[in-house]
Amino acid sequence: MPLNQEETNYIKTFGENVRRIRLEKKWSMEYLANQANIELSQVYRIEKGKINPKLTTIITLSKALEVRIEDLIV
């Protein structure tokens, strides 16, 4: 089932927040991927809002970035 506009906006906001926090830490995408133990291409697609990450990926990224989940989704 296709995503509605509100859901698409949540995914884009999440990706933008991951990117913002990663850049604040001066981390490369590759470094974040290694810290989170996920594929580099997945980090790229998340930051660009191209995929809807699973809850486990959201938790993994929040731990790797050392932030609360709320910091990523709001």
Secondary structure, 3 states (H helix, E strand, C coil): CCCCHHHHHHHHHHHHHHHHHHHHCCCCHHHHHHHHCCCHHHHHHHHCCCCCCCHHHHHHHHHHHCCCHHHHHC
